[in-house]
């Protein structure tokens, strides 16, 4: 059961990462259109900065769960590379627990911030896009990050027993 759940989280995380990549490709296309429109016709894409800001924020959060569940985070192991495998596994377990706590705090704060932006009705300057539109997709991705942390902790604890 645990392996199937972990595999399901990994598939969901991959889908989020792909969606984030597609979103960034869209931002790239819009940026090219805006630059060309500005230089060729004097007409950039209206609100291109606002759209880029919102989309990039969402995309970054969409990548986090897949990065963590596949153990692709940047790790500086200059000092730990010489440790015994069991000690590295213990250190990875402690790191995973700390990371889970931080992911939970980020998820909680995104929820609080998103609710405040929803209540305030704050919008972007030119397109008047509600700011909360950026918070809640990021919140869902952060919640998935928090969820994928648990199978990762389990993986590290299991490697300790070997």
C-alpha positions as CSV (number, residue, x, y, z in Angstrom):
1,X,0.0,0.0,0.0
2,X,2.8,2.5,0.9
3,X,4.6,1.9,-2.3
4,X,1.4,2.4,-4.4
5,X,0.7,5.7,-2.5
6,X,4.3,6.9,-3.0
7,X,4.0,6.0,-6.7
8,X,0.7,7.9,-6.9
9,X,2.3,11.0,-5.3
10,X,5.2,10.8,-7.7
11,X,2.8,10.6,-10.7
12,X,0.8,13.6,-9.4
13,X,4.0,15.5,-8.8
14,X,5.2,14.8,-12.3
15,X,1.9,16.1,-13.7
16,X,2.3,19.3,-11.7
17,X,5.8,19.7,-13.0
18,X,4.7,19.2,-16.5
19,X,1.9,21.7,-16.0
20,X,4.5,24.1,-14.6
21,X,6.7,23.6,-17.7
22,X,3.8,24.2,-20.0
23,X,3.0,27.4,-18.1
24,X,6.6,28.6,-18.5
25,X,6.6,27.8,-22.2
26,X,3.4,29.9,-22.5
27,X,5.2,32.7,-20.6
28,X,8.1,32.4,-23.0
29,X,5.8,32.6,-26.0
30,X,4.0,35.6,-24.6
31,X,7.3,37.3,-23.8
32,X,8.5,36.8,-27.4
33,X,5.2,38.1,-28.7
34,X,5.4,41.1,-26.4
35,X,9.0,42.0,-27.3
36,X,8.3,41.6,-31.0
37,X,5.1,43.5,-30.7
38,X,6.8,46.3,-28.9
39,X,9.7,46.6,-31.3
40,X,7.9,46.0,-34.6
41,X,4.5,47.6,-34.0
42,X,4.9,49.6,-30.8
43,X,2.3,47.4,-29.2
44,X,3.5,45.0,-26.4
45,X,1.2,42.5,-24.8
46,X,-0.7,44.5,-22.3
47,X,0.2,43.5,-18.7
48,X,3.0,41.1,-19.8
49,X,4.9,41.8,-16.6
50,X,1.9,41.0,-14.4
51,X,1.2,37.8,-16.3
52,X,4.9,36.7,-16.1
53,X,5.0,37.4,-12.4
54,X,1.9,35.4,-11.6
55,X,2.7,32.5,-13.9
56,X,6.3,32.1,-12.8
57,X,5.3,32.1,-9.2
58,X,2.8,29.3,-9.8
59,X,5.3,27.4,-12.0
60,X,8.0,27.4,-9.4
61,X,5.7,25.9,-6.8
62,X,4.5,23.3,-9.4
63,X,8.1,22.1,-9.7
64,X,8.9,21.6,-6.0
65,X,7.0,18.4,-5.3
66,X,8.5,16.5,-8.2
67,X,12.0,17.8,-7.4
68,X,11.6,16.6,-3.8
69,X,10.0,13.2,-4.5
70,X,12.7,12.3,-7.1
71,X,15.5,13.5,-4.7
72,X,16.6,16.1,-7.2
73,X,17.1,19.0,-4.8
74,X,20.5,20.7,-4.9
75,X,22.6,19.2,-2.1
76,X,26.0,20.4,-1.0
77,X,27.6,17.3,0.3
78,X,31.1,18.5,0.6
79,X,31.3,17.5,4.2
80,X,28.9,14.6,4.3
81,X,30.2,12.7,1.2
82,X,32.8,11.0,3.4
83,X,30.3,9.9,6.0
84,X,29.3,6.2,6.4
85,X,26.2,5.4,4.3
86,X,24.1,4.8,7.5
87,X,25.1,8.2,8.9
88,X,24.2,10.0,5.6
89,X,20.8,8.2,5.6
90,X,20.2,9.4,9.2
91,X,21.2,12.9,8.2
92,X,18.9,12.7,5.2
93,X,16.1,11.6,7.4
94,X,16.6,14.5,9.8
95,X,16.7,16.9,6.8
96,X,13.5,15.4,5.4
97,X,11.7,15.9,8.7
98,X,12.9,19.5,8.8
99,X,11.9,20.0,5.2
100,X,8.4,18.6,5.8
101,X,7.9,21.1,8.7
102,X,9.0,23.9,6.5
103,X,6.8,22.8,3.6
104,X,3.9,22.7,6.0
105,X,4.6,26.2,7.2
106,X,4.9,27.5,3.6
107,X,1.5,25.8,2.8
108,X,-0.1,27.3,5.9
109,X,1.3,30.8,5.1
110,X,0.2,30.6,1.5
111,X,-3.3,29.8,2.7
112,X,-3.3,32.7,5.1
113,X,-1.9,35.1,2.5
114,X,-4.3,33.9,-0.2
115,X,-7.3,34.4,2.1
116,X,-6.1,37.9,2.9
117,X,-5.7,38.8,-0.7
118,X,-9.1,37.3,-1.4
119,X,-10.7,39.4,1.3
120,X,-8.8,42.5,0.4
121,X,-9.8,42.2,-3.3
122,X,-6.3,43.3,-4.3
123,X,-5.6,43.2,-8.1
124,X,-2.7,43.7,-10.4
125,X,-2.2,47.3,-11.6
126,X,-3.0,47.1,-15.4
127,X,-5.0,43.9,-16.0
128,X,-6.7,44.0,-12.6
129,X,-6.2,40.3,-12.1
130,X,-7.0,39.3,-8.6
131,X,-3.8,38.6,-6.7
132,X,-5.3,35.6,-5.0
133,X,-5.3,33.8,-8.3
134,X,-1.6,33.3,-7.9
135,X,-1.8,32.2,-4.3
136,X,-4.2,29.2,-4.5
137,X,-2.5,27.2,-7.4
138,X,0.7,27.7,-5.5
139,X,-1.1,26.6,-2.3
140,X,-2.2,23.4,-3.9
141,X,1.3,22.7,-5.2
142,X,2.7,23.4,-1.7
143,X,0.2,21.1,-0.1
144,X,1.3,18.4,-2.6
145,X,4.9,19.1,-1.6
146,X,4.0,18.6,2.0
147,X,2.3,15.4,1.2
148,X,5.2,14.0,-0.8
149,X,7.5,14.7,2.1
150,X,6.0,11.8,4.1
151,X,6.9,9.0,1.6
152,X,10.4,10.6,1.3
153,X,10.8,10.4,5.1
154,X,9.6,6.8,5.0
155,X,12.2,6.1,2.2
156,X,15.0,7.5,4.3
157,X,13.9,5.7,7.5
158,X,13.7,2.4,5.5
159,X,17.2,2.9,4.2
160,X,18.4,3.4,7.8
161,X,17.2,-0.2,8.6
162,X,19.2,-1.7,5.8
